[in-house]
Structures are given as C-alpha cells and as structure tokens.
Amino acid sequence: MTTDLKGKHILRTDTLTDQELELILTTAARLEGEREGGRRLENMAGQVMAAMFFEPSTRTRLSFEAAMHRLGGDVITIADPKTSSAAKGESLADAVKVVEGYADVIVMRHPRKGSAAEAAEAVSVPVINGGDGAGQHPTQALLDVYTIQKEKGTLDGLTVALAGDLKNGRTVHSLVYLLARFDIDLIFVSPDQLKMPGHITEDLLSQGVRVTHTEDLAAAMRQSDVVYMTRIQKERFAQPEEYERVKGAYVLDMAMIEQATEGITIMHPLPRVNEIKEEVDGYAGAAYFRQAHNGVPVRMALLALVAGRD
C-alpha cells in the first residue's frame, strides 16, 4: 500500500506511522535538495495556507510561511489574537469553520492543550498543529528528528539527553514518541518538579525504550551523543514563585562541553533565555540555528503531502 498523507491532520507524533514518518523525512530531504539546486517549486501554486496563531511565535509561524511561499503558495495570517474575533468571544470551532472557506490548509497554534484536535474535528481541510499549550508540537519534533539525522548521519545507536522543563515542554513531549521508533537511549534531565509526565514515561517503557532520569546535566552529557536543551517556561507556571525556584536550573557552557562526549551535538527548540551560553555558538556541534532552519524543508514536506501536492 502506498503511504499517503493527503487530507490528513497532523496533530500528534504518536499517531504517525513509521511509513508516514519516513515519507516526511525523505520528502523534506528531496525538497531541500531541489531548492539548493536552484529549482523553482510550484507544488502549492493556487493553494492558500491560513496561519492561525493565538499564541506568540517566531520560528514556527515564519518557517511555515516561508515554506508555503517556497512552494509557490499563498498565506493568510492571524498573528495576534487581539486583532481576531477571538477577542470578541468567538469560539475556536466557529473561527476555524470560517477560515476553512478561505484556505486549503490550516496551521494553528493555541495556548490550550487539545485545541488542535478540537479544530480538526470542526473542519474538513487539513489542520497542522503548531503547538497546543503544554500538549504537543509535532512539526517541531519532526524537524528535530530531521536535524539529528543530518547532524549524526543516523537515528540508531544514539543516546539523547533531554534537559530542562520536561513537564510542560510540548517539544519534548512530541519528540520522545518519534525517537522511540529508533534504537535510542533517552536520558531525562530535570529538577524533580519538572520531570517528564508519568504517562509519557510509562508509554515509552511499555514500548521497550531505555529511559533514565537524572538531575545532573554534566553527568548526562558525558554519556550522550545529543543534548536537547529546553527553556524553563515562565508562562506555564501558575505561581511566579514556582518559576523563581527553578529558573536557571541548567546553564550549558563550553566547560561542560569540554567534559562531555567528544563531538556531542547541542540542540534547542529556541527561544533560549540563558540555558546555553553564547560562547557555545561557535562550537561546531552547536546545531540549534541549523535546527531552526531545518523547519522550512520539513514544513514544506508536510504542506505538500497533506495537500496532495507532492
């Protein structure tokens, strides 16, 4: 059977099949190669993408817009919820039903967990989740896996440490379900109050994934091929004092890299606050800006595939 993503919503990573994941990665690599070769792409010519962002975004929104433009398509955008009818009390279901009439695919970010699934149930055009609160961020996870593959040359036989706010970090919630498809050891690095949610850890263990937890970032880096830093997210804390207790829990610098596994790759979904010192930017294995740029080919692939335009 031919794998086909046409018309499919992209809401979570754990619902993607292995074949769909492989299709996305190979399509992204092909489109990236065609762009670098100077080919003008028109896969999405005549198509409109609606970017509905009810929560701040730089990389996700702009890379989706760049991806659509590079495929020859057009973009309409809600970049500030204060300027949309959400400010008047319009329901999310009503909003997406209206936008469905304007666009062929909807990319949405919303602060409420589960909002992307709610939007997908209301419309017939494909919905791509650009982040739903502390839920999931599947397109970030896909570009993260794409980055690891490019940086390390493989997705098997690696040890990957994920550090920081693992409780609220939707990027890591999505990423671990993709990494679980491969022969990878996972090290979760966080303060006890920011540990990976128990149901996710249990899911991974039930799949036979090797998972360990530590609060010691330096020790984890001595065992890892990749370290994935995350921001302690102030906006996810109900009480400011809770944030104050854990902010700055991990700060990665060159001294730590010098003691880590040789050639360790440093990743971060960005924005960073102080989790990675700027001195690390010159390190050859600092991949976080390349990682951000990889969002364009991966999102190009997703747009073309769900629109049936690949």
KETIMAR-200845 format. One line per 3 residues: their letters; for each residue z, x, y negated of C-alpha. Coordinates in steps of 0.02 Angstrom, whole numbers, plus 50000, padded with zeros to 5 digits. Example, Ala and Ser with C-alpha at 12.3 -4.5 7.8 and 13.67 -1.06 7.14 Angstrom:
AS) 50390,50615,50225; 50357,50684,50053
REM end
This chain:
MTT) 50000,50000,50000; 49955,50065,49828; 50103,50083,49711
DLK) 50075,49978,49556; 50192,49956,49407; 50079,49833,49315
GKH) 50183,49695,49236; 50347,49768,49296; 50503,49777,49188
ILR) 50586,49948,49177; 50771,49905,49161; 50868,50020,49277
TDT) 50835,50177,49378; 50913,50116,49540; 50780,49982,49560
LTD) 50635,50105,49554; 50566,50152,49724; 50535,50332,49772
QEL) 50348,50297,49763; 50364,50224,49588; 50465,50374,49530
ELI) 50334,50493,49598; 50195,50391,49515; 50282,50400,49346
LTT) 50311,50588,49358; 50135,50629,49415; 50057,50514,49285
AAR) 50161,50595,49147; 50106,50769,49202; 49924,50715,49207
LEG) 49928,50632,49036; 50018,50782,48962; 49884,50896,49033
ERE) 49745,50787,48966; 49823,50788,48793; 49846,50976,48795
GGR) 49665,50992,48850; 49611,50903,48691; 49558,50740,48772
RLE) 49570,50584,48664; 49659,50448,48761; 49621,50263,48738
NMA) 49719,50187,48882; 49812,50068,48768; 49671,50030,48646
GQV) 49684,49848,48590; 49865,49836,48651; 50020,49812,48544
MAA) 50194,49879,48582; 50343,49794,48500; 50489,49913,48471
MFF) 50645,49806,48452; 50789,49920,48407; 50954,49834,48371
EPS) 51049,49999,48380; 51013,50165,48292; 50884,50279,48374
TRT) 50778,50428,48326; 50708,50507,48484; 50684,50351,48590
RLS) 50602,50246,48456; 50492,50383,48382; 50438,50453,48551
FEA) 50390,50278,48611; 50292,50251,48451; 50210,50422,48467
AMH) 50170,50385,48650; 50087,50220,48605; 49986,50297,48464
RLG) 49930,50441,48576; 49865,50313,48700; 49764,50229,48563
GDV) 49876,50077,48545; 49968,49994,48401; 50152,49973,48361
ITI) 50258,49841,48275; 50441,49883,48246; 50614,49813,48215
ADP) 50706,49971,48166; 50853,49891,48077; 50936,49732,48143
KTS) 50991,49690,47966; 50809,49655,47924; 50779,49544,48076
SAA) 50827,49365,48111; 50970,49430,48218; 51061,49442,48052
KGE) 51041,49253,48038; 51116,49222,48210; 50956,49208,48312
SLA) 50987,49230,48498; 50912,49378,48589; 50815,49262,48705
DAV) 50736,49172,48558; 50694,49335,48472; 50602,49409,48621
KVV) 50512,49245,48657; 50442,49252,48481; 50394,49435,48493
EGY) 50310,49403,48661; 50174,49314,48564; 50144,49468,48457
ADV) 50144,49608,48586; 50087,49661,48759; 50243,49761,48799
IVM) 50419,49761,48726; 50530,49914,48711; 50709,49865,48667
RHP) 50874,49948,48626; 51028,49840,48606; 51214,49878,48596
RKG) 51261,49751,48730; 51261,49801,48914; 51143,49689,49012
SAA) 51041,49640,48860; 50879,49714,48928; 50891,49609,49086
EAA) 50925,49455,48979; 50769,49491,48876; 50663,49520,49032
EAV) 50715,49351,49103; 50654,49264,48945; 50477,49335,48936
SVP) 50325,49370,49044; 50269,49532,48960; 50345,49695,49024
VIN) 50512,49744,48947; 50564,49927,48944; 50748,49962,48919
GGD) 50776,50090,48782; 50964,50083,48807; 51082,49936,48830
GAG) 51254,49983,48765; 51353,50080,48894; 51237,50015,49030
QHP) 51078,50112,49069; 50943,50215,48984; 50808,50229,49118
TQA) 50672,50311,49015; 50791,50449,48961; 50835,50479,49144
LLD) 50651,50488,49189; 50615,50617,49056; 50770,50713,49111
VYT) 50707,50723,49290; 50535,50772,49225; 50618,50909,49122
IQK) 50718,50977,49269; 50560,50983,49374; 50467,51078,49237
EKG) 50610,51197,49199; 50662,51239,49378; 50499,51208,49471
TLD) 50586,51092,49595; 50704,50946,49610; 50780,51002,49776
GLT) 50914,51130,49816; 50994,51124,49644; 51172,51099,49583
VAL) 51180,50996,49424; 51337,50980,49317; 51353,50831,49201
AGD) 51483,50855,49065; 51567,50752,48929; 51581,50564,48913
LKN) 51532,50509,49087; 51623,50342,49070; 51518,50274,48926
GRT) 51363,50384,48939; 51217,50273,48986; 51105,50426,49003
VHS) 51208,50498,49145; 51231,50327,49225; 51043,50315,49242
LVY) 51011,50498,49283; 51126,50512,49434; 51035,50373,49525
LLA) 50872,50469,49510; 50950,50637,49556; 51023,50553,49711
RFD) 50844,50541,49780; 50839,50731,49798; 50936,50868,49887
IDL) 51051,50898,49739; 51238,50931,49722; 51322,50846,49574
IFV) 51474,50909,49479; 51554,50784,49359; 51645,50872,49216
SPD) 51753,50763,49104; 51929,50726,49046; 52013,50606,49165
QLK) 51997,50459,49044; 51809,50486,49030; 51768,50501,49215
MPG) 51610,50427,49290; 51640,50242,49329; 51709,50222,49504
HIT) 51573,50104,49564; 51438,50232,49521; 51529,50373,49611
EDL) 51554,50260,49762; 51369,50215,49762; 51323,50399,49763
LSQ) 51445,50444,49901; 51383,50299,50007; 51208,50374,49992
GVR) 51271,50542,50056; 51263,50629,49887; 51380,50778,49871
VTH) 51490,50744,49718; 51638,50840,49650; 51742,50816,49491
TED) 51825,50945,49379; 51890,50959,49202; 51839,51143,49194
LAA) 51665,51162,49117; 51661,51352,49132; 51700,51343,49318
AMR) 51565,51212,49344; 51437,51320,49253; 51471,51465,49372
QSD) 51414,51352,49514; 51269,51260,49431; 51083,51282,49405
VVY) 51079,51149,49268; 51215,51087,49150; 51186,50922,49062
MTR) 51297,50907,48909; 51335,50739,48829; 51414,50684,48666
IQK) 51586,50606,48661; 51527,50440,48588; 51640,50384,48447
ERF) 51553,50215,48437; 51605,50172,48617; 51792,50184,48582
AQP) 51888,50026,48537; 52029,50127,48458; 51997,50278,48342
EEY) 52149,50370,48409; 52075,50367,48584; 51921,50457,48519
ERV) 52026,50583,48424; 52116,50632,48584; 51956,50683,48674
KGA) 51831,50734,48540; 51779,50915,48557; 51840,50920,48737
YVL) 51692,51031,48784; 51600,51154,48674; 51469,51261,48759
DMA) 51437,51434,48682; 51350,51596,48729; 51509,51671,48800
MIE) 51511,51533,48931; 51327,51556,48971; 51353,51743,48998
QAT) 51481,51700,49133; 51376,51560,49210; 51243,51560,49347
EGI) 51102,51675,49294; 50959,51576,49217; 51060,51416,49200
TIM) 50965,51277,49111; 51055,51188,48969; 51009,51006,48935
HPL) 51072,50873,48815; 51000,50699,48777; 51040,50727,48592
PRV) 51102,50700,48461; 51230,50837,48479; 51383,50844,48370
NEI) 51475,51002,48420; 51452,51005,48610; 51330,51151,48604
KEE) 51347,51290,48476; 51190,51326,48376; 51197,51506,48440
VDG) 51140,51437,48608; 50974,51376,48534; 50897,51549,48552
YAG) 50941,51561,48737; 50785,51550,48847; 50866,51419,48959
AAY) 50911,51304,48814; 50796,51160,48860; 50861,51017,48753
FRQ) 50724,51018,48622; 50590,51036,48756; 50680,50894,48845
AHN) 50664,50783,48691; 50478,50824,48677; 50453,50778,48860
GVP) 50495,50599,48812; 50319,50575,48745; 50218,50604,48906
VRM) 50345,50511,49012; 50342,50361,48896; 50152,50371,48887
ALL) 50150,50356,49076; 50269,50208,49075; 50172,50113,48943
ALV) 50005,50140,49030; 50074,50096,49201; 50166,49935,49155
AGR) 50015,49878,49055; 49898,49914,49200; 49801,50031,49087
D) 49817,50193,49185
REM end
